[in-house]
Amino acid sequence: QVQFVESGGGLVQPGGSLRLSCAVSGFPLRSYTMGWYRQAPGKQRELVGTISHSSTTDYADSVKGRFTISRDVAKSTVYLEMNSLKSDDTAVYYCNWGKRPSASWGRGTQVTVSS
């Protein structure tokens, strides 16, 4: 069974940093492009960035230069390092397959950027 379990969210001041983790199971992480997504209140879920099976990364323009995706295949975990956080980054963050998301979304982790 495919599962995604996100963690690491919290309340952070503008300009601060957070590192999110996503533990995956039910499929071979090394073979999949993974994505981080976010959904802000009243908005549709959007793709933040992806990391391919060969560790090539790609990011939405809104986070480029501030966010970094990495993964540890041995730990079956994908990470999202977020720096220089802005209030617009406030959202629930999810991980899933990057090319075509699985129907099995995790619960996500809330990130709130506020002073």
Secondary structure, DSSP 8 states (H G I E B T S, - for coil): --EEEEE--EEE-TT--EEEEEEEESS-GGGS-EEEEEE-TTS--EEEEEE-TT--EEE-TTTTTTEEEEEEGGGTEEEEEE-S--GGG-EEEEEEESSS--S-----EEEEE--
